[in-house]
Amino acid sequence: MTKHEIQKLGISIAEELIKLGRESGGITYITEDDLDHAVGELARCMTLLNLYEEREEYEKCAIMKIQIKRLKEQIGAEGGLDDEI
């Protein structure tokens, strides 16, 4: 097989896998919405904040609090969230 044929086969396999994934009705994690992405990032940061607090890594907690505040401001402007940290 030539390099071009292998690439063509790879693309065909990838397209078929994507098609099967969409047909299965499974959960998709791809988002094109900035708000959804920001909410996911907020959840990740809050999880890390809890982890760092348990480990008493307070410098990392401070960084996470800054990130959380920034994300809440972004989400609040778009999605109506006004909770405090």
Summary of the structure (lengths in Angstrom):
residues: 85
radius of gyration: 20.2
end to end distance: 58.3
largest distance: 60.2
contacts: 172
relative contact order: 0.10
helix: 75%
strand: 0%
